[in-house]
């Protein structure tokens, strides 16, 4: 019965666009069309002007559309018809968009020549050539496929960020958070690295460095060519290298302790930035089942173990053996890694064992044994980690860096939701989540007995957290995966959820009877 | 093994079943005629508006019930034979029980309006009501206007639903201001303006005379009592409150009035038969609460209590301080403690009212005229903390204290503009300088 009635829903008319929205869409598509023409090698006379008009048309279309969609309506939650629209309910438009994005990613990663990338000093052609004027303006160099991608990526975050700010114009938290990801994308990911490239000369060269892109998300940060570049660039380079280490080992734990992983995932990170802006229309498509949660925990932590092993192997491979030349030798490094991991695992199992579920304990011990065994095998003269460092590096780059984060993570937004990469794949999210779950003041507080189990919170959780399962028990939400986007709180019709940083005590409060009932009964049952 | 049968798979029945399972191995069967699995009734509106699909309104995954050994049976109970402890279903199947919990909820009120049973005239309570609405009002071509009769919480939700599909709505409200049997005048008037700002044709102090037939048994129009005006429409929403859904018990030995009469242990006149949730009627008054409370959380709390009693730990149903919440289009409403409308206010109750200039936020604080004791608060457009008000009510704080400490109770998201200072200033101007 319930399934039959759903077919009727296709009669709902809320999917219709207003005339202005149609014109605005047309303008945006015109801009995209110019890019497609460039892709097919149409030779435009004044590339700078053509590129500016293409990007300008896309932005104008999107901004006009957003203005028309939201400014004429009262402030409030704007989810009408989300499950009726083809694009946002895995309909035909959704699938077409998904396949188009996925194909774009495959070409971008594996066939940049098709986009017009000039190989071995050859001039760029096609789409990439169209972006040459902008690239030369910023860094002085011709464009690459990554510059084209970076520009479009930044544009997407900016225009969809604008749309998101209008959509949530009653909600200051959402607005500030979005302004923040727009800023970090534009300044840190896009402009600053390009300007840094301008400083490079024959005698001075810095690697391309998006400062907010922290290892292990930035899995290549400590590879040999980059470390060589950093060191050869003198004090500035050394400063950047140290900043890379400090950001994961010092800044990250402090900020995560104070604010939860949201400081990064939904305020700073570029992947999160795209997910929260361009991906917002797909947030409800995440899988909420307990099965998906289980898969998530195993997959994301396995990726973390993989990146730790890979990075250790890569760094190990280029360090020297002679301690008289440099104090950090292969052996010193390896023992430091083993020591650090032992301290972390032992510390957690000792101090936080009550907070870990059985499978989390088993997983932690299992991973730890794997890492230590591999290190020990090395000690007995076997090849480090059994694999070549280069094999590990290239397989990680291919499987995780390209396929998982790009092709699946972003290409499949319209099918699996906007945070597939962040939830199942991102090793940075795994580290932050581990800290958030065990060492953070952040939680989502539940407001007494007000929950009516409607399910808006769970539906719109992009990380697939069943928020309602906690809220209807009056239990705070303390989950590793929560990126603190605040949308559960925004869509709650009864004011039940609030993102807060507060004392660590009583943060996790499993209760079986909620506020509002007989005080004795609550005490009796909640004591158990 | 003791067999516990629960009629009704709403929040009350399901909560009872879950808590019984937590504490015992008794055999549990939940009977429902409405749906296979428990869903949140309060979320039906979001399905029609396209915010969610039906499966999202189900708080537990389908495997939950089998895993917890809670049997689910689809069927409509025709009669309850209390001597043989047997339920007889409409299809004449039967089911025996040792302990029975009646949790059948409510049904929409119909006050004998001519034409109230025409096709297109409907309430909004069950999954079936939602399916009917989807059929009768899929878009603004099939349904060119809808008229809603009854200005309560379901009425305004139905108005918001139809509005989301661009269907013009005329909203007939008997009272001279929206829901002013419950809300004080300042609150109610702000909601009047908010409703109108959403282009809903709100008609206050207006009654329905009759619903007209188009000749094929479908709704054609409604006639207004006061003016005789005929309003053409395709759907009439009957949302003038709800009554306990207990017709099937009329021939049984179970004592009923409007609802199933229960004592403070939620037990009916027959041993081993309990009634909880919307369909239960308290024999004794509990504080200032109504004898029948059709509210989500009271259903849940009764389920928690009856489970204790049945599992050998007899408890009385003893709800704490009153609270509730709702949403009027874009304005969220929460209430803690008692704030009565002008119509129902006891003589000792006085109000402090503050409203923001943007006309979407206000609070009304009720206090005792003589001793200044804080009695309750209505808050619109500002979220407040249940736990804090619950504590202040228990501690019998006075209104000065509450207004001074209002920021402790704020529950709005981070970075939201705060209004405590403005509220305090208004309070001082109204009361302390006088």
Interface residues (C-beta under 8 A of the other chain):
Chain A: X1 X2 X5 X6 X8 X9 X11 X12 X13 X14 X74 X75 X76 X77 X79 X80 X81 X82 X83 X84 X85 X170 X171 X172 X173 X176 X289 X290 X445 X447 X448 X449 X450 X452 X453 X454 X455 X456 X458 X459 X468 X469 X472 X486 X489 X490 X491 X493 X494 X495 X498 X499 X500 X512 X513 X514 X515 X516 X517 X518 X519 X520 X521 X525
Chain B: X11 X19 X22 X35 X36 X40 X42 X43 X46 X49 X50 X51 X52 X53 X54 X55 X56 X57 X58 X59 X61 X127 X130 X131 X134 X135 X138 X139 X140 X141 X142 X164 X165 X166 X197 X198 X296 X297 X300 X301 X304 X305 X308 X315 X316 X317 X318 X319 X320 X321 X323 X325 X326 X327 X329 X330 X332 X334 X360 X383 X384 X385 X386 X387 X390 X411 X412 X413 X414 X415 X416 X417
